């Protein structure tokens, strides 16, 4: 998936969970309905900015190797709204590219 670091940070670091209900929220895209819920939200440590930046650095360090290892991999522009990204992925799964059989 092709996505900017800024978009990854926005999507991941603004996630939080209500420990009472277990509901998950995103402070920008799906904020809690009340200030009371917002005050009790907890952020998973793996979504802290420093942890996400570490994961991004590791991804970028090995990205070229992955591209070389999977030369026919499909690339998806994930720097779009999540619904569009989902539809693109779904289309790739439902209508995969034809593959060459070993009999040819």
C-alpha positions, 0 to 999 in steps of 0.5 A: 500500500502506498500511503504517506507517513502523515496519513499513517500517523493521522489514522493510527495515533488518533485511535482510542478505546473506551475501557468501559464499553470496549468501543473504539473511536478515532478522534477525527473520523469517529469521535466519541459522542460525549465529553465524558467518554472522551475523558476516559478513552485509553490509547493502545501503546502500539498507536503512540506516535513514537511506536508508529514512527518506529514501525514506519522507519522499519517498513521504509528500511525494508520496502525496496527489498519487499518490492524486489521480492514481490515484483508482480504485487499490486500497489494500492493508493491507500492515501485515500479515504478508507472506504475507497481503499477497502473497495480497491482491495475488495476488487483485487480479491474478487477479481484477481489478476490471472496467473500463469500456470506451471503447465504452460 
